[in-house]
Amino acid sequence: MGGVEVACRAAQSGREALKGGGVHRVSILEDGIGPKKILALGAHADDIEIGCGGTILRFLDENPATEVVWVVLGASGQRRTEAVESAHLFLANARRKEVVVKEFRDGYFPYVGTEIKDFFEDLKRKYVPDLILTHYRNDLHQDHRLVSELTWNTFRNHLILEYEIVKYDADLGAPNFFVHLTESIARKKIQTIVGCFNSQRDKSWFTEDVFSSILRLRGVESNAPDKYAEAYYCRKIVY
């Protein structure tokens, strides 16, 4: 098994980064070597699914032995029920999985930062992940941003990939790390999200075409053979 290949944009600026040779292919799960323990962090129900659900599905397809700890920090009531259902569907192929759902108040994370920081310290004591998937540092949603900050503050010797969330704030940037998805994985990701989160169906952005569009755009940027990709910001990587 060749492992999960990703397209990693070279450290060049502007158009040069996308010219031939400007996008390099590397593997982060090759021949059994690589992240076997993943910690996925999301501020709210559906964040992990939208930001990195396809990547997790691909990891588990290619290496079912992968262990995943899936953490949602703010979900209660119906949103909690939806978050648990969705997480178990995405992690159906995992050898070992743990789904943790907290009920920190949506939109107020910076104001209860001490409690959330204490929770992150508990995570550090309990889990030693090989790969952490978290929010983008420059996300304009205050809850997302705090989760990213605490991820970096808490975990100092880990590979951290920051995922993106499409929303009204228009804070998408130029990611430098891409995971290619097959059409079937992209479709499974989108259909699972739309099928699980009934509470979000009245939102103008919660549509299949929105979720498909960002995957297609990142696929174009990384020359994805099956047209679809999820994108990340990788700030530090050691070979």
C-alpha positions in Angstrom: 0.0 0.0 0.0 1.5 3.3 -1.1 -0.2 5.3 1.7 -2.0 8.6 1.7 -0.4 10.9 -0.8 -0.9 14.7 -0.5 0.1 17.6 -2.7 2.2 20.1 -0.8 2.6 23.5 -2.3 6.2 24.6 -2.5 7.4 27.5 -0.4 7.2 30.0 -3.3 5.0 33.0 -3.8 2.1 33.7 -6.2 1.9 32.0 -9.5 5.3 30.3 -9.2 3.9 28.0 -6.6 1.4 26.6 -9.0 3.6 26.2 -12.0 4.8 22.7 -13.1 7.1 21.4 -10.4 5.7 23.9 -7.8 3.5 21.3 -6.2 5.3 18.3 -4.7 3.8 15.0 -3.8 4.7 13.4 -0.4 3.2 10.7 1.7 2.2 10.9 5.3 1.1 7.3 5.7 3.5 5.1 3.8 3.9 1.3 4.2 2.6 1.4 7.7 4.8 4.3 8.7 3.1 7.5 9.7 0.2 8.7 11.8 -1.6 5.8 13.4 -3.2 8.0 16.1 -5.2 11.0 15.0 -6.7 13.7 17.2 -9.5 15.7 15.4 -10.6 18.9 17.1 -13.7 20.9 16.2 -15.3 23.8 18.0 -18.8 22.9 17.0 -20.8 20.0 15.7 -20.1 19.6 11.9 -16.8 21.5 11.9 -14.6 18.3 11.7 -16.8 16.8 9.1 -16.8 20.0 6.9 -13.1 20.8 7.4 -11.4 17.4 7.3 -14.0 14.6 7.0 -12.8 13.5 3.6 -9.2 13.2 4.9 -10.3 11.0 7.8 -12.4 8.8 5.5 -9.4 8.3 3.2 -7.1 7.6 6.1 -9.4 4.9 7.4 -10.0 3.4 3.9 -6.3 3.0 3.4 -5.4 2.0 6.9 -8.3 0.8 9.1 -5.8 0.3 12.0 -5.7 4.0 12.5 -7.1 5.1 15.9 -9.1 8.4 16.0 -10.1 10.6 18.9 -12.8 12.9 17.7 -13.5 15.9 19.9 -16.3 18.4 19.6 -16.1 21.2 22.1 -19.5 22.9 21.8 -22.6 20.9 21.1 -25.8 20.4 23.2 -29.3 19.1 22.7 -30.1 18.2 19.1 -26.7 19.4 17.9 -25.0 16.9 20.3 -27.1 14.1 19.0 -26.2 15.0 15.5 -22.5 15.3 16.3 -22.3 11.8 17.8 -24.3 10.2 15.0 -22.1 11.8 12.3 -18.8 11.0 14.1 -19.7 7.3 14.3 -20.6 7.2 10.6 -17.3 8.9 9.6 -15.4 6.6 12.0 -17.2 3.4 11.0 -14.0 1.8 9.7 -11.7 2.8 12.6 -10.0 0.0 14.6 -10.4 2.1 17.7 -12.4 5.3 18.1 -13.4 7.7 20.8 -15.9 10.4 20.4 -15.9 13.2 23.0 -18.5 15.9 22.9 -18.4 18.9 25.4 -21.0 21.6 25.9 -19.0 24.8 26.0 -21.3 27.7 24.8 -21.3 28.4 21.1 -19.9 31.8 20.3 -18.4 32.4 23.8 -15.2 30.3 23.8 -12.9 33.2 24.5 -14.9 34.1 27.6 -14.6 30.7 29.1 -11.0 30.1 27.9 -9.8 28.9 31.3 -12.1 26.0 31.3 -11.4 25.1 27.7 -7.6 25.4 28.4 -8.0 23.0 31.3 -9.8 20.6 29.0 -6.9 20.8 26.5 -4.4 20.0 29.3 -6.5 16.9 30.0 -6.3 15.9 26.4 -2.5 16.2 26.4 -2.3 13.8 29.4 -4.6 11.2 27.9 -3.6 11.1 24.3 -0.4 11.1 22.3 -1.5 11.6 18.7 0.7 11.3 15.6 -1.4 13.8 13.7 -3.7 16.6 14.9 -6.4 18.1 12.7 -7.6 21.5 14.0 -9.0 24.9 12.9 -7.2 27.4 10.8 -5.3 30.0 12.9 -6.6 32.9 10.9 -10.3 31.8 10.9 -12.4 34.8 11.8 -14.8 32.8 14.0 -13.6 33.5 17.5 -14.4 29.9 18.7 -12.5 28.4 15.8 -9.5 30.7 16.4 -9.3 29.8 20.1 -9.3 26.1 19.4 -6.4 26.6 17.0 -4.5 28.7 19.5 -4.9 26.2 22.3 -3.9 23.3 19.9 -0.6 24.9 19.3 -0.2 26.0 22.9 -0.8 22.5 24.2 0.8 20.2 21.7 4.4 21.1 21.0 5.8 18.0 19.3 3.2 17.0 16.8 2.2 17.3 13.2 -0.6 19.8 13.1 -2.7 20.4 10.0 -5.2 23.3 10.1 -8.4 22.9 8.2 -10.7 25.5 6.7 -14.5 26.2 7.0 -16.4 28.0 4.3 -18.6 30.7 5.7 -19.9 34.3 5.6 -16.8 35.8 7.0 -14.9 35.2 3.7 -11.7 34.2 5.5 -10.4 31.6 3.1 -6.7 31.9 2.5 -4.0 30.2 0.3 -3.5 26.7 1.9 -0.2 24.9 1.3 -1.1 21.3 2.0 -3.7 19.2 0.1 -5.2 15.8 0.5 -6.7 14.4 -2.7 -10.0 12.7 -2.5 -11.8 10.3 -4.8 -15.2 11.3 -6.1 -16.8 8.5 -4.0 -15.1 9.8 -0.8 -16.1 13.4 -1.6 -19.7 12.3 -2.2 -19.8 10.2 1.0 -18.5 13.1 3.0 -21.1 15.5 1.6 -24.0 13.1 1.9 -23.2 12.2 5.5 -23.0 15.8 6.5 -26.2 16.8 4.9 -28.0 13.7 6.1 -26.9 14.0 9.8 -27.2 17.7 10.5 -30.9 18.4 10.1 -30.7 21.4 12.4 -28.6 23.2 9.9 -30.7 22.8 6.8 -32.3 26.2 7.0 -28.8 27.9 6.7 -28.1 29.3 3.3 -24.6 27.9 3.3 -25.5 24.4 4.3 -25.9 22.9 0.8 -24.3 20.2 -1.2 -23.1 22.6 -3.8 -21.2 24.7 -1.3 -19.4 21.7 0.2 -18.7 20.3 -3.3 -17.4 23.7 -4.5 -14.6 24.1 -2.0 -13.5 20.5 -2.6 -13.5 21.1 -6.3 -11.6 24.4 -6.0 -8.9 22.9 -3.9 -8.7 20.0 -6.3 -8.0 22.4 -9.2 -5.3 24.1 -7.1 -3.5 20.8 -6.4 -4.1 19.0 -9.7 -6.1 16.3 -8.1 -6.6 13.3 -10.4 -10.2 12.8 -9.3 -10.9 16.5 -9.1 -11.5 16.8 -5.4 -9.2 17.8 -2.4 -9.3 19.1 1.1 -6.8 21.8 1.9 -4.8 22.6 5.0 -2.3 25.0 6.5 0.8 23.2 7.6 3.0 25.6 9.5 5.7 23.1 10.7 6.8 19.8 9.2 10.0 17.9 9.9 11.4 15.2 7.7 
